[in-house]
Amino acid sequence: MAFLAVRRTRHLTRNTTTRPHPQPPATTIPITRVTLSPEPEPAPKRPPPVPILGTPTPTDLERFTPKPSLLDRPPSKPPPPRAPLTKATRRRLIRWGVIAGTLLLLASCTQVLENTIYDKGPSTESAVIPSTGDFSDEECDLTLAYSQTNCDYQNLPGGGPPAPVPVTQLQQDLVDEDCRPGKTAPRVRKINAKVTRTVDRQWRRIESWLKTHAPRSHRTLGKPAKAADIAAAEAVMGLRFPDDLRASLLRHNGSVTRDDTWAFGFLGHTTANVAQILDDWRSLCEIDRGNTGEGGDADVRTEWWDGRMLPIGADGMGDHLVIDSVRRDIGTTDHEGSMSFPPGGTRIRSFHALLKATADAMEQGTSIGHWLPRAVNGEVEWDILDVDP
């Protein structure tokens, strides 16, 4: 019994002793050695092929490869035949053909006529072309003599021009050569486009103001002049109109009095057209044929009149607005025997300057010297301001 008890005790003691749990065997992973091969070195770049003369490159072959053309398309089917024209259609075609031929012939004749006018001189129907370059002495009509300018021969014995007298050397020196120009052929001169644009710009300002404030005066503006008429007047007078004056005449050939509206003008003078400029120049040269002072080279700007002046306007009482064709500035003549530069107490250097000064005075309500333009009952009136002595 004791033996069994001791054996059992040993058995229990052995069982209660802590034993380590068995560990699973470790898994072994085989390591495989990988041998990396060295990277191959890049191949050296080859230089581009050098083109060889006579040998086409691929680019040349591609560029010169023939491409399909529209001409390679198969021909289209011919259109079906048209029906014959009817008699009415043929008559209409013939009628329109005759009309077109007539218009073409008319246009050709017109072109030939214009070329003749501009190349060989103005038409004989022009009002400003006189039959001769000489002046005729006419007796004074007392019914029209409202100033010394219009009637200079009324007190002469016999009522006509004096008998010719021998011309001395002194009298020959005093003759106004500008009133006796030599005969020249008319020639149409081209105007600088810049001058035409500047003149037209000032006229548009004046026209706009007249339409708004003085429509009655706006209706008195004349139609454009003909370049051939201006050339004819220049040939007769032996003078050259300034370009700005010619450009203005080609836009408005002066002005005309309509009904009870006085013709529009500048500084109290109506604007003259080409024919009036020529007629007034001839009349003034008829009255004053000589120069005052010593010799023919007298100061023409201090005289009452000289043939180199262009009368571009009149006030109806014997006074004129003039342009000096040499200096091209603006002045006035007085029928009592004087010429004034500048007019109205302010210098006006050219006809374009006169247009600009007028447009400025109208738009701003200012004056040109002692001349003040204003609109009264739809008409322009020029007031003379008081001038301090």
C-alpha positions as CSV (number, residue, x, y, z in Angstrom):
1,M,0.0,0.0,0.0
2,A,2.8,2.4,0.9
3,F,4.4,1.5,-2.4
4,L,1.4,2.5,-4.3
5,A,1.0,5.7,-2.4
6,V,4.6,6.8,-3.2
7,R,4.2,5.9,-6.9
8,R,1.0,7.9,-7.1
9,T,2.6,10.9,-5.4
10,R,5.5,10.8,-7.9
11,H,3.1,10.5,-10.7
12,L,1.1,13.6,-9.6
13,T,4.3,15.5,-9.0
14,R,5.5,14.7,-12.4
15,N,2.2,15.7,-13.9
16,T,2.0,19.1,-12.1
17,T,5.5,20.1,-13.2
18,T,5.3,22.9,-15.9
19,R,6.6,21.7,-19.2
20,P,7.3,24.1,-22.1
21,H,5.0,23.7,-25.0
22,P,6.7,22.3,-27.9
23,Q,7.5,24.9,-30.6
24,P,6.7,24.2,-34.2
25,P,9.7,23.7,-36.2
26,A,10.9,26.9,-38.0
27,T,10.2,27.0,-41.7
28,T,13.4,27.6,-43.6
29,I,13.0,29.7,-46.8
30,P,15.7,28.9,-49.3
31,I,17.5,32.1,-50.5
32,T,18.2,32.1,-54.2
33,R,21.0,34.3,-55.4
34,V,20.1,36.4,-58.4
35,T,22.9,37.6,-60.5
36,L,22.1,40.9,-62.2
37,S,23.6,41.3,-65.6
38,P,25.1,44.7,-66.3
39,E,22.9,47.2,-68.3
40,P,23.9,47.4,-71.9
41,E,25.5,50.7,-72.9
42,P,23.4,52.9,-75.3
43,A,24.5,52.7,-78.8
44,P,26.2,55.8,-80.1
45,K,23.9,58.1,-82.1
46,R,24.7,58.2,-85.7
47,P,24.9,61.6,-87.5
48,P,22.1,62.4,-89.8
49,P,22.7,61.4,-93.3
50,V,24.3,64.1,-95.4
51,P,22.1,64.8,-98.5
52,I,23.7,63.8,-101.7
53,L,23.2,65.9,-104.8
54,G,21.0,64.0,-107.2
55,T,19.7,61.6,-104.6
56,P,16.2,62.4,-103.2
57,T,15.6,62.1,-99.5
58,P,12.5,60.6,-98.0
59,T,11.1,64.1,-97.4
60,D,11.7,64.9,-101.1
61,L,9.9,61.7,-102.1
62,E,7.0,62.5,-99.9
63,R,6.8,66.1,-101.1
64,F,7.0,65.2,-104.8
65,T,4.6,62.3,-104.7
66,P,1.8,63.1,-107.1
67,K,-1.5,63.7,-105.4
68,P,-4.9,63.1,-106.9
69,S,-6.2,66.0,-109.0
70,L,-9.6,67.3,-109.7
71,L,-8.8,66.8,-113.4
72,D,-8.5,63.0,-112.8
73,R,-12.2,62.8,-112.1
74,P,-14.3,61.2,-114.7
75,P,-16.1,63.7,-117.0
76,S,-19.5,64.6,-115.9
77,K,-22.5,63.9,-118.0
78,P,-23.2,66.7,-120.5
79,P,-26.2,68.8,-119.6
80,P,-29.4,68.2,-121.4
81,P,-30.0,70.5,-124.4
82,R,-31.8,73.7,-123.7
83,A,-35.1,74.5,-125.2
84,P,-34.9,77.0,-128.0
85,L,-35.7,80.7,-127.1
86,T,-39.2,81.9,-127.8
87,K,-39.8,84.9,-130.1
88,A,-40.7,87.1,-127.2
89,T,-37.5,86.3,-125.4
90,R,-35.4,87.0,-128.4
91,R,-37.1,90.4,-128.9
92,R,-36.4,91.3,-125.2
93,L,-32.7,90.3,-125.6
94,I,-32.3,92.3,-128.8
95,R,-34.0,95.3,-127.1
96,W,-31.8,95.2,-124.0
97,G,-28.7,94.7,-126.2
98,V,-29.5,97.9,-128.2
99,I,-30.1,99.8,-124.9
100,A,-26.7,98.6,-123.5
101,G,-24.9,99.5,-126.7
102,T,-26.5,103.0,-126.7
103,L,-25.4,103.6,-123.1
104,L,-21.9,102.4,-123.9
105,L,-21.7,104.7,-126.8
106,L,-23.0,107.6,-124.7
107,A,-20.5,106.9,-122.0
108,S,-17.6,106.8,-124.5
109,C,-18.7,110.1,-126.1
110,T,-18.9,111.7,-122.6
111,Q,-15.4,110.5,-121.7
112,V,-14.0,111.9,-125.0
113,L,-15.7,115.2,-124.3
114,E,-14.3,115.4,-120.8
115,N,-10.8,114.5,-122.1
116,T,-11.2,117.3,-124.6
117,I,-12.2,119.8,-122.0
118,Y,-9.4,119.0,-119.5
119,D,-6.7,118.5,-122.1
120,K,-7.3,121.2,-124.7
121,G,-9.2,123.8,-122.7
122,P,-12.7,124.5,-121.4
123,S,-15.9,124.2,-123.4
124,T,-17.1,127.2,-125.5
125,E,-20.4,127.0,-123.7
126,S,-18.9,128.0,-120.3
127,A,-20.1,131.3,-119.0
128,V,-16.7,132.4,-117.8
129,I,-14.9,132.1,-121.2
130,P,-14.7,135.4,-122.9
131,S,-14.3,135.8,-126.7
132,T,-11.2,137.8,-126.3
133,G,-8.8,138.7,-123.5
134,D,-9.2,142.5,-124.2
135,F,-11.5,144.8,-122.2
136,S,-14.2,147.0,-123.7
137,D,-14.9,150.5,-122.5
138,E,-18.6,150.9,-121.8
139,E,-20.6,154.0,-120.9
140,C,-21.9,154.3,-117.4
141,D,-25.5,153.5,-116.8
142,L,-26.7,156.2,-114.3
143,T,-29.6,154.0,-113.2
144,L,-27.2,151.5,-111.8
145,A,-24.7,153.9,-110.4
146,Y,-25.0,153.3,-106.7
147,S,-21.3,153.9,-106.0
148,Q,-18.1,155.1,-107.4
149,T,-17.1,151.5,-108.1
150,N,-20.0,150.9,-110.5
151,C,-19.8,154.3,-112.3
152,D,-16.5,156.0,-112.9
153,Y,-17.0,157.6,-116.2
154,Q,-20.2,159.4,-115.5
155,N,-18.5,162.9,-115.3
156,L,-16.4,162.5,-118.4
157,P,-17.2,164.9,-121.2
158,G,-19.4,163.3,-123.8
159,G,-20.5,160.5,-121.5
160,G,-17.9,158.1,-122.7
161,P,-14.3,157.1,-122.3
162,P,-11.6,159.7,-123.1
163,A,-10.0,159.8,-126.4
164,P,-6.6,158.0,-126.7
165,V,-3.6,160.1,-125.9
166,P,0.1,159.5,-126.5
167,V,1.5,157.3,-123.8
168,T,4.6,158.8,-122.1
169,Q,7.2,156.8,-120.3
170,L,5.9,157.9,-116.9
171,Q,2.4,156.8,-117.8
172,Q,3.7,153.5,-119.1
173,D,5.5,153.0,-115.7
174,L,2.2,153.6,-113.9
175,V,0.2,151.1,-115.9
176,D,-1.1,148.2,-113.8
177,E,0.4,145.3,-115.6
178,D,-1.6,142.8,-113.5
179,C,-4.7,144.1,-115.3
180,R,-3.2,143.4,-118.8
181,P,-2.0,139.8,-118.6
182,G,-0.8,138.0,-121.7
183,K,-2.9,135.4,-123.3
184,T,-2.3,131.9,-122.0
185,A,-4.1,128.6,-122.6
186,P,-6.3,127.3,-119.8
187,R,-4.9,124.4,-117.8
188,V,-6.7,122.4,-115.1
189,R,-4.3,122.0,-112.2
190,K,-4.6,119.2,-109.6
191,I,-5.3,120.1,-106.0
192,N,-3.5,118.5,-103.2
193,A,-5.8,116.0,-101.5
194,K,-4.8,117.2,-98.1
195,V,-6.0,120.8,-99.0
196,T,-9.3,119.4,-100.2
197,R,-9.8,117.4,-97.0
198,T,-9.1,120.4,-94.7
199,V,-11.3,122.8,-96.7
200,D,-14.2,120.2,-96.8
201,R,-13.8,119.7,-93.0
202,Q,-14.4,123.4,-92.4
203,W,-17.3,123.6,-94.8
204,R,-19.0,120.7,-93.1
205,R,-18.8,122.6,-89.8
206,I,-20.3,125.7,-91.4
207,E,-23.0,123.7,-93.2
208,S,-24.0,121.9,-90.0
209,W,-24.4,125.2,-88.2
210,L,-26.4,126.7,-91.0
211,K,-28.7,123.7,-91.2
212,T,-29.5,124.0,-87.5
213,H,-29.5,127.8,-86.9
214,A,-29.9,129.4,-90.3
215,P,-31.5,127.0,-92.8
216,R,-32.6,129.9,-95.1
217,S,-28.9,130.9,-95.6
218,H,-28.0,127.3,-96.1
219,R,-30.2,127.1,-99.1
220,T,-28.3,129.9,-100.8
221,L,-25.1,127.9,-101.0
222,G,-24.2,127.3,-104.7
223,K,-23.5,124.0,-106.4
224,P,-20.0,122.8,-107.2
225,A,-18.0,124.7,-109.8
226,K,-16.3,123.1,-112.8
227,A,-12.6,122.8,-112.8
228,A,-12.5,123.9,-116.4
229,D,-14.3,127.2,-115.6
230,I,-11.7,127.9,-112.9
231,A,-8.9,127.2,-115.3
232,A,-10.5,129.5,-117.9
233,A,-10.8,132.4,-115.4
234,E,-7.2,131.9,-114.4
235,A,-6.1,132.1,-118.0
236,V,-8.0,135.3,-118.7
237,M,-6.9,137.0,-115.5
238,G,-3.3,135.8,-115.7
239,L,-3.5,134.8,-112.0
240,R,-3.5,131.5,-110.1
241,F,-6.2,130.9,-107.7
242,P,-4.9,129.5,-104.4
243,D,-5.6,125.8,-103.9
244,D,-7.8,126.3,-100.9
245,L,-10.0,128.8,-102.8
246,R,-10.3,126.3,-105.8
247,A,-11.2,123.5,-103.4
248,S,-13.9,125.7,-101.9
249,L,-15.3,126.6,-105.3
250,L,-15.4,123.0,-106.3
251,R,-17.6,122.4,-103.2
252,H,-19.7,125.6,-103.4
253,N,-19.5,127.8,-106.4
254,G,-20.3,131.0,-104.4
255,S,-23.9,131.6,-103.2
256,V,-27.1,133.0,-104.7
257,T,-29.8,135.2,-103.3
258,R,-33.1,133.3,-103.1
259,D,-36.4,135.0,-102.6
260,D,-36.0,137.4,-99.7
261,T,-32.8,135.7,-98.3
262,W,-29.5,137.4,-98.8
263,A,-26.8,135.1,-100.3
264,F,-24.4,133.6,-97.7
265,G,-20.9,135.1,-97.4
266,F,-18.1,136.0,-95.1
267,L,-17.5,139.2,-93.1
268,G,-20.7,140.9,-94.4
269,H,-19.9,140.1,-98.1
270,T,-21.7,137.6,-100.3
271,T,-19.6,134.9,-101.7
272,A,-18.8,135.2,-105.4
273,N,-18.8,132.4,-107.9
274,V,-16.2,131.9,-110.7
275,A,-18.1,134.0,-113.2
276,Q,-18.6,136.9,-110.7
277,I,-14.9,136.8,-109.7
278,L,-13.9,137.3,-113.3
279,D,-16.6,140.0,-114.0
280,D,-15.7,141.9,-110.8
281,W,-12.0,141.7,-111.6
282,R,-12.5,143.1,-115.1
283,S,-14.8,145.9,-113.8
284,L,-12.3,146.9,-111.2
285,C,-9.4,146.8,-113.6
286,E,-11.5,149.0,-116.0
287,I,-11.9,151.6,-113.3
288,D,-8.4,151.6,-111.9
289,R,-5.9,150.9,-114.6
290,G,-2.7,152.2,-113.0
291,N,-0.5,152.0,-110.0
292,T,0.0,154.9,-107.6
293,G,3.4,155.8,-106.3
294,E,6.7,155.9,-108.1
295,G,7.0,153.4,-110.9
296,G,5.2,150.2,-111.6
297,D,6.5,148.6,-108.5
298,A,4.3,150.6,-106.1
299,D,2.9,149.1,-102.9
300,V,-0.2,147.6,-104.4
301,R,-1.6,146.7,-101.0
302,T,-2.1,150.4,-100.1
303,E,-3.9,151.2,-103.3
304,W,-7.6,151.1,-103.9
305,W,-7.3,148.2,-106.3
306,D,-4.6,146.1,-108.1
307,G,-5.0,143.5,-110.7
308,R,-3.3,140.8,-108.7
309,M,-6.2,140.8,-106.2
310,L,-9.1,138.2,-106.5
311,P,-12.5,139.7,-105.6
312,I,-14.2,136.8,-103.8
313,G,-17.1,138.7,-102.3
314,A,-19.1,141.9,-102.5
315,D,-21.2,143.8,-100.0
316,G,-23.5,145.4,-102.6
317,M,-22.2,148.9,-101.9
318,G,-19.0,148.9,-103.9
319,D,-16.7,147.2,-101.4
320,H,-15.1,143.8,-102.0
321,L,-13.6,141.0,-100.1
322,V,-10.3,140.1,-101.8
323,I,-7.5,137.6,-101.8
324,D,-3.9,138.7,-102.6
325,S,-3.0,136.1,-105.2
326,V,0.7,136.6,-104.2
327,R,0.6,136.6,-100.4
328,R,-2.7,134.6,-100.3
329,D,-4.1,136.5,-97.3
330,I,-7.5,138.2,-97.0
331,G,-8.3,141.9,-97.4
332,T,-11.0,144.3,-98.3
333,T,-11.3,147.2,-100.7
334,D,-13.2,150.4,-100.0
335,H,-15.0,152.2,-102.8
336,E,-13.8,155.5,-101.3
337,G,-10.3,154.6,-102.3
338,S,-8.4,152.3,-99.9
339,M,-7.5,148.7,-99.4
340,S,-7.2,147.1,-95.9
341,F,-5.0,144.2,-94.8
342,P,-6.2,142.8,-92.4
343,P,-10.0,143.0,-92.6
344,G,-12.0,143.7,-89.5
345,G,-8.9,144.4,-87.4
346,T,-7.6,140.8,-87.5
347,R,-5.2,139.1,-89.9
348,I,-6.5,136.2,-91.9
349,R,-3.7,134.4,-93.6
350,S,-5.6,132.3,-96.2
351,F,-9.0,131.4,-97.4
352,H,-8.9,128.2,-95.4
353,A,-8.1,130.3,-92.3
354,L,-11.2,132.4,-93.2
355,L,-13.4,129.3,-93.3
356,K,-12.0,128.0,-90.0
357,A,-12.4,131.4,-88.3
358,T,-16.0,131.5,-89.5
359,A,-16.8,128.0,-88.3
360,D,-15.2,128.8,-84.9
361,A,-17.2,132.1,-84.5
362,M,-20.5,130.4,-85.4
363,E,-20.0,127.4,-83.0
364,Q,-18.6,129.4,-80.1
365,G,-20.6,132.7,-80.6
366,T,-17.4,134.7,-80.9
367,S,-16.4,137.4,-83.5
368,I,-13.8,137.7,-86.2
369,G,-12.2,141.0,-85.4
370,H,-15.2,143.3,-85.2
371,W,-17.4,141.1,-87.3
372,L,-19.9,138.9,-85.3
373,P,-22.0,136.3,-87.2
374,R,-25.5,135.5,-85.7
375,A,-28.6,133.8,-86.9
376,V,-31.8,136.0,-87.2
377,N,-35.0,134.4,-88.4
378,G,-33.1,131.5,-90.1
379,E,-30.7,133.8,-91.8
380,V,-27.0,134.8,-91.1
381,E,-26.4,138.4,-90.3
382,W,-22.9,140.0,-89.7
383,D,-23.0,142.6,-87.0
384,I,-20.2,145.2,-86.7
385,L,-19.1,145.5,-83.1
386,D,-18.2,148.8,-81.5
387,V,-14.4,149.5,-81.8
388,D,-12.7,151.6,-79.3
389,P,-10.9,154.6,-81.0
